[in-house]
Amino acid sequence: MEKCGRLGEYSEFVNVLRCFADGRKDRKAALSEAVDYCIENGILEDVLRKKAVACFWYDIGRI
């Protein structure tokens, strides 16, 4: 993953998402907060700014 920055960022995003969702019942709010956090911290920022709405269609029950 060190050679592929985008893959590393995706891995970070998944980790952040899991951390925000851990133990929470409102997973949509957790997803929204995780996306906001990642955008603010430059993790997949360009992708999330363009595709943030599509993230909410993901089956968040799989988080």
Long-range contacts (C-beta under 8 A, 24 or more apart in sequence): 6-44, 9-43, 9-44, 10-44, 12-38, 12-43, 12-44, 13-38, 13-43, 13-44, 13-48, 16-43, 17-63, 18-63, 21-60, 21-63, 27-60, 27-61, 27-63, 28-56, 28-60, 30-60, 30-63, 31-55, 31-56, 31-58, 31-60, 31-63, 32-56
